[in-house]
């Protein structure tokens, strides 16, 4: 019974570690590039707005 409890505990921790690593990898490969791209678009939009406004100054 002692070995069974130890096995269940180790299996549970292993499963949780695998899930956490999967979530981390998904975030790093899918979510982060999308966030970086959106940030780049926002910066470009702000720069274009500043340039447009400065071009129309009298």
Number of C-alpha atoms within 10 A of each C-alpha: 6 6 8 9 10 11 12 11 12 12 12 12 12 12 12 12 12 12 12 12 12 12 11 12 12 12 13 12 10 10 12 12 12 13 11 11 11 12 12 12 12 12 12 12 12 12 12 12 12 11 11 11 10 10 9 7 6 4
